[in-house]
Amino acid sequence: MKVDIITPGSILFTGDNIYLVQLPGVDGSFEIMNHHAPLISVLKNGRIKVVVKGETPQYFEVKGGVIEVQNNKVLILAE
């Protein structure tokens, strides 16, 4: 799946072939994997974990934001 993490000032991450994204949701942590159902959710202060199969996970600190999942694409608008 394709993942983009965007803040008002920069693009924190963009990548294809992502295996898993773990996010700090307002109601608790949750994960998105390939071909996840469409989703829109609110994020709280915390850490986003991005995993490419066979590579070391990457982490991004955020102060909140919104995530949209659609057609195997994940768009995260973060603070």
Biopython code that builds the backbone (N, CA, C, O; Angstrom):
import numpy as np
from Bio.PDB.StructureBuilder import StructureBuilder

atoms = [
    (1, "MET", "N", (0.837, -1.178, 0.000)),
    (1, "MET", "CA", (0.000, 0.000, 0.000)),
    (1, "MET", "C", (0.881, 1.240, 0.000)),
    (1, "MET", "O", (2.054, 1.178, 0.369)),
    (2, "LYS", "N", (0.326, 2.337, -0.405)),
    (2, "LYS", "CA", (1.043, 3.610, -0.457)),
    (2, "LYS", "C", (0.693, 4.416, 0.787)),
    (2, "LYS", "O", (-0.467, 4.480, 1.194)),
    (3, "VAL", "N", (1.716, 5.033, 1.388)),
    (3, "VAL", "CA", (1.510, 5.824, 2.599)),
    (3, "VAL", "C", (2.161, 7.195, 2.430)),
    (3, "VAL", "O", (3.308, 7.298, 1.997)),
    (4, "ASP", "N", (1.416, 8.248, 2.776)),
    (4, "ASP", "CA", (1.932, 9.616, 2.806)),
    (4, "ASP", "C", (1.625, 10.207, 4.176)),
    (4, "ASP", "O", (0.490, 10.147, 4.648)),
    (5, "ILE", "N", (2.654, 10.785, 4.815)),
    (5, "ILE", "CA", (2.479, 11.496, 6.074)),
    (5, "ILE", "C", (2.878, 12.944, 5.821)),
    (5, "ILE", "O", (4.034, 13.239, 5.520)),
    (6, "ILE", "N", (1.902, 13.841, 5.947)),
    (6, "ILE", "CA", (2.103, 15.237, 5.585)),
    (6, "ILE", "C", (1.774, 16.134, 6.780)),
    (6, "ILE", "O", (0.772, 15.925, 7.464)),
    (7, "THR", "N", (2.622, 17.131, 7.024)),
    (7, "THR", "CA", (2.370, 18.150, 8.041)),
    (7, "THR", "C", (2.182, 19.481, 7.313)),
    (7, "THR", "O", (2.456, 19.565, 6.115)),
    (8, "PRO", "N", (1.723, 20.515, 8.005)),
    (8, "PRO", "CA", (1.573, 21.810, 7.337)),
    (8, "PRO", "C", (2.878, 22.343, 6.744)),
    (8, "PRO", "O", (2.850, 23.097, 5.770)),
    (9, "GLY", "N", (4.015, 21.961, 7.319)),
    (9, "GLY", "CA", (5.288, 22.498, 6.852)),
    (9, "GLY", "C", (6.134, 21.584, 5.996)),
    (9, "GLY", "O", (7.099, 22.038, 5.381)),
    (10, "SER", "N", (5.788, 20.277, 5.937)),
    (10, "SER", "CA", (6.654, 19.364, 5.184)),
    (10, "SER", "C", (5.981, 18.026, 4.921)),
    (10, "SER", "O", (4.909, 17.728, 5.447)),
    (11, "ILE", "N", (6.638, 17.236, 4.100)),
    (11, "ILE", "CA", (6.245, 15.848, 3.880)),
    (11, "ILE", "C", (7.175, 15.004, 4.741)),
    (11, "ILE", "O", (8.373, 14.930, 4.468)),
    (12, "LEU", "N", (6.632, 14.359, 5.788)),
    (12, "LEU", "CA", (7.460, 13.555, 6.680)),
    (12, "LEU", "C", (7.857, 12.233, 6.049)),
    (12, "LEU", "O", (8.974, 11.752, 6.242)),
    (13, "PHE", "N", (6.913, 11.634, 5.276)),
    (13, "PHE", "CA", (7.181, 10.322, 4.699)),
    (13, "PHE", "C", (6.285, 10.108, 3.500)),
    (13, "PHE", "O", (5.126, 10.522, 3.493)),
    (14, "THR", "N", (6.828, 9.458, 2.491)),
    (14, "THR", "CA", (6.036, 8.959, 1.372)),
    (14, "THR", "C", (6.675, 7.667, 0.904)),
    (14, "THR", "O", (7.892, 7.605, 0.735)),
    (15, "GLY", "N", (5.876, 6.638, 0.692)),
    (15, "GLY", "CA", (6.440, 5.366, 0.275)),
    (15, "GLY", "C", (5.392, 4.395, -0.222)),
    (15, "GLY", "O", (4.210, 4.506, 0.103)),
    (16, "ASP", "N", (5.850, 3.436, -1.018)),
    (16, "ASP", "CA", (5.018, 2.359, -1.556)),
    (16, "ASP", "C", (5.442, 1.041, -0.907)),
    (16, "ASP", "O", (6.454, 0.978, -0.208)),
    (17, "ASN", "N", (4.662, 0.004, -1.145)),
    (17, "ASN", "CA", (4.969, -1.339, -0.639)),
    (17, "ASN", "C", (5.087, -1.367, 0.883)),
    (17, "ASN", "O", (5.922, -2.087, 1.429)),
    (18, "ILE", "N", (4.263, -0.593, 1.560)),
    (18, "ILE", "CA", (4.259, -0.566, 3.019)),
    (18, "ILE", "C", (3.452, -1.758, 3.518)),
    (18, "ILE", "O", (2.357, -2.033, 3.027)),
    (19, "TYR", "N", (4.006, -2.457, 4.496)),
    (19, "TYR", "CA", (3.364, -3.650, 5.053)),
    (19, "TYR", "C", (2.339, -3.289, 6.125)),
    (19, "TYR", "O", (1.256, -3.873, 6.177)),
    (20, "LEU", "N", (2.688, -2.313, 6.991)),
    (20, "LEU", "CA", (1.840, -2.001, 8.135)),
    (20, "LEU", "C", (2.090, -0.575, 8.598)),
    (20, "LEU", "O", (3.215, -0.077, 8.545)),
    (21, "VAL", "N", (1.018, 0.075, 9.055)),
    (21, "VAL", "CA", (1.118, 1.390, 9.695)),
    (21, "VAL", "C", (0.384, 1.287, 11.024)),
    (21, "VAL", "O", (-0.776, 0.878, 11.066)),
    (22, "GLN", "N", (1.056, 1.658, 12.104)),
    (22, "GLN", "CA", (0.442, 1.672, 13.434)),
    (22, "GLN", "C", (0.269, 3.126, 13.854)),
    (22, "GLN", "O", (1.192, 3.931, 13.734)),
    (23, "LEU", "N", (-0.921, 3.454, 14.349)),
    (23, "LEU", "CA", (-1.273, 4.849, 14.604)),
    (23, "LEU", "C", (-1.864, 5.055, 15.991)),
    (23, "LEU", "O", (-2.483, 4.150, 16.552)),
    (24, "PRO", "N", (-1.664, 6.279, 16.554)),
    (24, "PRO", "CA", (-2.243, 6.608, 17.864)),
    (24, "PRO", "C", (-3.638, 7.229, 17.712)),
    (24, "PRO", "O", (-3.768, 8.452, 17.646)),
    (25, "GLY", "N", (-4.662, 6.402, 17.656)),
    (25, "GLY", "CA", (-6.023, 6.911, 17.516)),
    (25, "GLY", "C", (-6.535, 7.500, 18.820)),
    (25, "GLY", "O", (-6.029, 7.167, 19.892)),
    (26, "VAL", "N", (-7.521, 8.363, 18.741)),
    (26, "VAL", "CA", (-8.074, 8.986, 19.944)),
    (26, "VAL", "C", (-8.730, 7.954, 20.865)),
    (26, "VAL", "O", (-8.824, 8.175, 22.072)),
    (27, "ASP", "N", (-9.182, 6.837, 20.308)),
    (27, "ASP", "CA", (-9.799, 5.777, 21.113)),
    (27, "ASP", "C", (-8.840, 4.612, 21.355)),
    (27, "ASP", "O", (-9.252, 3.561, 21.847)),
    (28, "GLY", "N", (-7.566, 4.793, 21.013)),
    (28, "GLY", "CA", (-6.569, 3.742, 21.198)),
    (28, "GLY", "C", (-5.772, 3.501, 19.932)),
    (28, "GLY", "O", (-6.152, 3.939, 18.846)),
    (29, "SER", "N", (-4.666, 2.804, 20.087)),
    (29, "SER", "CA", (-3.784, 2.503, 18.961)),
    (29, "SER", "C", (-4.467, 1.539, 17.991)),
    (29, "SER", "O", (-5.202, 0.645, 18.409)),
    (30, "PHE", "N", (-4.219, 1.726, 16.703)),
    (30, "PHE", "CA", (-4.750, 0.797, 15.708)),
    (30, "PHE", "C", (-3.768, 0.659, 14.555)),
    (30, "PHE", "O", (-2.860, 1.474, 14.392)),
    (31, "GLU", "N", (-3.966, -0.394, 13.751)),
    (31, "GLU", "CA", (-3.058, -0.692, 12.641)),
    (31, "GLU", "C", (-3.818, -0.784, 11.331)),
    (31, "GLU", "O", (-4.982, -1.181, 11.287)),
    (32, "ILE", "N", (-3.127, -0.407, 10.270)),
    (32, "ILE", "CA", (-3.651, -0.509, 8.916)),
    (32, "ILE", "C", (-2.717, -1.427, 8.136)),
    (32, "ILE", "O", (-1.498, -1.258, 8.179)),
    (33, "MET", "N", (-3.286, -2.397, 7.424)),
    (33, "MET", "CA", (-2.498, -3.298, 6.583)),
    (33, "MET", "C", (-3.044, -3.222, 5.154)),
    (33, "MET", "O", (-4.047, -2.556, 4.897)),
    (34, "ASN", "N", (-2.375, -3.908, 4.236)),
    (34, "ASN", "CA", (-2.786, -3.906, 2.831)),
    (34, "ASN", "C", (-4.277, -4.197, 2.668)),
    (34, "ASN", "O", (-4.832, -5.057, 3.351)),
    (35, "HIS", "N", (-4.907, -3.474, 1.763)),
    (35, "HIS", "CA", (-6.300, -3.659, 1.366)),
    (35, "HIS", "C", (-7.281, -3.489, 2.524)),
    (35, "HIS", "O", (-8.313, -4.157, 2.584)),
    (36, "HIS", "N", (-6.941, -2.584, 3.441)),
    (36, "HIS", "CA", (-7.841, -2.273, 4.558)),
    (36, "HIS", "C", (-9.108, -1.621, 4.017)),
    (36, "HIS", "O", (-9.080, -0.963, 2.978)),
    (37, "ALA", "N", (-10.187, -1.802, 4.707)),
    (37, "ALA", "CA", (-11.451, -1.159, 4.328)),
    (37, "ALA", "C", (-11.304, 0.361, 4.417)),
    (37, "ALA", "O", (-10.484, 0.856, 5.189)),
    (38, "PRO", "N", (-12.088, 1.103, 3.637)),
    (38, "PRO", "CA", (-12.028, 2.563, 3.720)),
    (38, "PRO", "C", (-12.279, 3.036, 5.155)),
    (38, "PRO", "O", (-13.086, 2.466, 5.889)),
    (39, "LEU", "N", (-11.556, 4.104, 5.528)),
    (39, "LEU", "CA", (-11.600, 4.574, 6.908)),
    (39, "LEU", "C", (-11.190, 6.031, 6.974)),
    (39, "LEU", "O", (-10.307, 6.474, 6.239)),
    (40, "ILE", "N", (-11.832, 6.768, 7.852)),
    (40, "ILE", "CA", (-11.388, 8.109, 8.234)),
    (40, "ILE", "C", (-11.403, 8.129, 9.753)),
    (40, "ILE", "O", (-12.391, 7.737, 10.373)),
    (41, "SER", "N", (-10.295, 8.591, 10.362)),
    (41, "SER", "CA", (-10.203, 8.599, 11.814)),
    (41, "SER", "C", (-9.362, 9.779, 12.290)),
    (41, "SER", "O", (-8.619, 10.385, 11.518)),
    (42, "VAL", "N", (-9.495, 10.088, 13.568)),
    (42, "VAL", "CA", (-8.761, 11.182, 14.194)),
    (42, "VAL", "C", (-7.609, 10.595, 15.009)),
    (42, "VAL", "O", (-7.763, 9.575, 15.681)),
    (43, "LEU", "N", (-6.455, 11.258, 14.937)),
    (43, "LEU", "CA", (-5.275, 10.821, 15.671)),
    (43, "LEU", "C", (-5.008, 11.734, 16.853)),
    (43, "LEU", "O", (-5.366, 12.912, 16.835)),
    (44, "LYS", "N", (-4.380, 11.185, 17.876)),
    (44, "LYS", "CA", (-3.975, 11.980, 19.033)),
    (44, "LYS", "C", (-2.451, 12.080, 19.057)),
    (44, "LYS", "O", (-1.770, 11.526, 18.193)),
    (45, "ASN", "N", (-1.936, 12.776, 20.032)),
    (45, "ASN", "CA", (-0.503, 12.909, 20.233)),
    (45, "ASN", "C", (0.115, 11.520, 20.412)),
    (45, "ASN", "O", (-0.374, 10.719, 21.209)),
    (46, "GLY", "N", (1.183, 11.237, 19.675)),
    (46, "GLY", "CA", (1.826, 9.931, 19.795)),
    (46, "GLY", "C", (2.787, 9.666, 18.659)),
    (46, "GLY", "O", (3.304, 10.586, 18.025)),
    (47, "ARG", "N", (3.016, 8.381, 18.414)),
    (47, "ARG", "CA", (4.021, 7.965, 17.439)),
    (47, "ARG", "C", (3.392, 7.087, 16.368)),
    (47, "ARG", "O", (2.645, 6.156, 16.670)),
    (48, "ILE", "N", (3.703, 7.394, 15.111)),
    (48, "ILE", "CA", (3.280, 6.578, 13.973)),
    (48, "ILE", "C", (4.426, 5.639, 13.634)),
    (48, "ILE", "O", (5.579, 6.057, 13.529)),
    (49, "LYS", "N", (4.096, 4.371, 13.466)),
    (49, "LYS", "CA", (5.089, 3.361, 13.093)),
    (49, "LYS", "C", (4.784, 2.898, 11.675)),
    (49, "LYS", "O", (3.661, 2.489, 11.378)),
    (50, "VAL", "N", (5.789, 2.964, 10.794)),
    (50, "VAL", "CA", (5.640, 2.525, 9.405)),
    (50, "VAL", "C", (6.585, 1.357, 9.182)),
    (50, "VAL", "O", (7.783, 1.467, 9.440)),
    (51, "VAL", "N", (6.045, 0.226, 8.698)),
    (51, "VAL", "CA", (6.848, -0.981, 8.497)),
    (51, "VAL", "C", (6.843, -1.374, 7.029)),
    (51, "VAL", "O", (5.792, -1.603, 6.430)),
    (52, "VAL", "N", (8.048, -1.449, 6.461)),
    (52, "VAL", "CA", (8.241, -2.025, 5.125)),
    (52, "VAL", "C", (8.780, -3.427, 5.378)),
    (52, "VAL", "O", (9.761, -3.584, 6.105)),
    (53, "LYS", "N", (8.164, -4.443, 4.797)),
    (53, "LYS", "CA", (8.563, -5.827, 5.065)),
    (53, "LYS", "C", (10.058, -6.022, 4.828)),
    (53, "LYS", "O", (10.582, -5.663, 3.774)),
    (54, "GLY", "N", (10.736, -6.595, 5.822)),
    (54, "GLY", "CA", (12.157, -6.875, 5.707)),
    (54, "GLY", "C", (13.067, -5.718, 6.061)),
    (54, "GLY", "O", (14.288, -5.848, 5.972)),
    (55, "GLU", "N", (12.500, -4.578, 6.465)),
    (55, "GLU", "CA", (13.304, -3.404, 6.818)),
    (55, "GLU", "C", (13.017, -2.989, 8.259)),
    (55, "GLU", "O", (12.040, -3.430, 8.864)),
    (56, "THR", "N", (13.879, -2.141, 8.791)),
    (56, "THR", "CA", (13.689, -1.608, 10.144)),
    (56, "THR", "C", (12.509, -0.636, 10.147)),
    (56, "THR", "O", (12.409, 0.209, 9.257)),
    (57, "PRO", "N", (11.602, -0.745, 11.143)),
    (57, "PRO", "CA", (10.470, 0.188, 11.202)),
    (57, "PRO", "C", (10.940, 1.632, 11.342)),
    (57, "PRO", "O", (11.990, 1.906, 11.922)),
    (58, "GLN", "N", (10.144, 2.545, 10.802)),
    (58, "GLN", "CA", (10.408, 3.975, 10.937)),
    (58, "GLN", "C", (9.318, 4.567, 11.832)),
    (58, "GLN", "O", (8.161, 4.149, 11.780)),
    (59, "TYR", "N", (9.707, 5.550, 12.655)),
    (59, "TYR", "CA", (8.775, 6.168, 13.605)),
    (59, "TYR", "C", (8.700, 7.668, 13.369)),
    (59, "TYR", "O", (9.696, 8.310, 13.035)),
    (60, "PHE", "N", (7.495, 8.217, 13.549)),
    (60, "PHE", "CA", (7.262, 9.645, 13.359)),
    (60, "PHE", "C", (6.395, 10.153, 14.504)),
    (60, "PHE", "O", (5.294, 9.647, 14.722)),
    (61, "GLU", "N", (6.883, 11.148, 15.233)),
    (61, "GLU", "CA", (6.129, 11.752, 16.329)),
    (61, "GLU", "C", (5.134, 12.772, 15.759)),
    (61, "GLU", "O", (5.493, 13.608, 14.930)),
    (62, "VAL", "N", (3.878, 12.688, 16.220)),
    (62, "VAL", "CA", (2.854, 13.634, 15.782)),
    (62, "VAL", "C", (2.102, 14.170, 16.999)),
    (62, "VAL", "O", (2.085, 13.547, 18.061)),
    (63, "LYS", "N", (1.488, 15.327, 16.822)),
    (63, "LYS", "CA", (0.707, 15.949, 17.894)),
    (63, "LYS", "C", (-0.788, 15.780, 17.666)),
    (63, "LYS", "O", (-1.604, 16.366, 18.377)),
    (64, "GLY", "N", (-1.136, 14.984, 16.680)),
    (64, "GLY", "CA", (-2.529, 14.752, 16.335)),
    (64, "GLY", "C", (-2.682, 14.808, 14.828)),
    (64, "GLY", "O", (-1.710, 15.020, 14.102)),
    (65, "GLY", "N", (-3.914, 14.617, 14.360)),
    (65, "GLY", "CA", (-4.144, 14.692, 12.933)),
    (65, "GLY", "C", (-5.340, 13.866, 12.498)),
    (65, "GLY", "O", (-6.198, 13.501, 13.302)),
    (66, "VAL", "N", (-5.374, 13.580, 11.196)),
    (66, "VAL", "CA", (-6.466, 12.827, 10.578)),
    (66, "VAL", "C", (-5.862, 11.817, 9.615)),
    (66, "VAL", "O", (-4.856, 12.097, 8.962)),
    (67, "ILE", "N", (-6.479, 10.636, 9.527)),
    (67, "ILE", "CA", (-6.046, 9.619, 8.575)),
    (67, "ILE", "C", (-7.216, 9.252, 7.669)),
    (67, "ILE", "O", (-8.360, 9.154, 8.112)),
    (68, "GLU", "N", (-6.902, 9.052, 6.392)),
    (68, "GLU", "CA", (-7.875, 8.546, 5.432)),
    (68, "GLU", "C", (-7.269, 7.328, 4.744)),
    (68, "GLU", "O", (-6.130, 7.368, 4.279)),
    (69, "VAL", "N", (-8.043, 6.246, 4.684)),
    (69, "VAL", "CA", (-7.629, 5.026, 3.987)),
    (69, "VAL", "C", (-8.645, 4.773, 2.895)),
    (69, "VAL", "O", (-9.848, 4.702, 3.148)),
    (70, "GLN", "N", (-8.140, 4.638, 1.659)),
    (70, "GLN", "CA", (-9.029, 4.387, 0.532)),
    (70, "GLN", "C", (-8.222, 3.831, -0.626)),
    (70, "GLN", "O", (-7.158, 4.358, -0.949)),
    (71, "ASN", "N", (-8.716, 2.769, -1.257)),
    (71, "ASN", "CA", (-8.084, 2.165, -2.435)),
    (71, "ASN", "C", (-6.613, 1.828, -2.190)),
    (71, "ASN", "O", (-5.765, 2.101, -3.040)),
    (72, "ASN", "N", (-6.307, 1.241, -1.039)),
    (72, "ASN", "CA", (-4.957, 0.823, -0.662)),
    (72, "ASN", "C", (-3.968, 1.989, -0.585)),
    (72, "ASN", "O", (-2.766, 1.817, -0.787)),
    (73, "LYS", "N", (-4.501, 3.179, -0.290)),
    (73, "LYS", "CA", (-3.671, 4.368, -0.072)),
    (73, "LYS", "C", (-4.010, 4.938, 1.294)),
    (73, "LYS", "O", (-5.178, 5.034, 1.669)),
    (74, "VAL", "N", (-2.962, 5.318, 2.042)),
    (74, "VAL", "CA", (-3.140, 5.880, 3.374)),
    (74, "VAL", "C", (-2.599, 7.311, 3.333)),
    (74, "VAL", "O", (-1.432, 7.534, 3.013)),
    (75, "LEU", "N", (-3.451, 8.259, 3.655)),
    (75, "LEU", "CA", (-3.049, 9.664, 3.730)),
    (75, "LEU", "C", (-3.199, 10.115, 5.173)),
    (75, "LEU", "O", (-4.286, 10.051, 5.749)),
    (76, "ILE", "N", (-2.088, 10.575, 5.753)),
    (76, "ILE", "CA", (-2.096, 11.047, 7.127)),
    (76, "ILE", "C", (-1.742, 12.525, 7.111)),
    (76, "ILE", "O", (-0.649, 12.913, 6.699)),
    (77, "LEU", "N", (-2.692, 13.351, 7.570)),
    (77, "LEU", "CA", (-2.457, 14.788, 7.718)),
    (77, "LEU", "C", (-2.209, 15.012, 9.197)),
    (77, "LEU", "O", (-3.125, 14.916, 10.014)),
    (78, "ALA", "N", (-0.956, 15.313, 9.534)),
    (78, "ALA", "CA", (-0.545, 15.356, 10.938)),
    (78, "ALA", "C", (-0.070, 16.742, 11.343)),
    (78, "ALA", "O", (0.299, 17.567, 10.507)),
    (79, "GLU", "N", (-0.091, 16.972, 12.652)),
    (79, "GLU", "CA", (0.457, 18.196, 13.221)),
    (79, "GLU", "C", (1.842, 17.931, 13.749)),
    (79, "GLU", "O", (2.487, 18.839, 14.275)),
]
sb = StructureBuilder()
sb.init_structure("model")
sb.init_model(0)
sb.init_chain("A")
sb.init_seg("    ")
for serial, (resi, resn, name, xyz) in enumerate(atoms, 1):
    if name == "N":
        sb.init_residue(resn, " ", resi, " ")
    sb.init_atom(name, np.array(xyz, "f"), 0.0, 1.0, " ", f" {name:<3s}", serial, name[0])
structure = sb.get_structure()
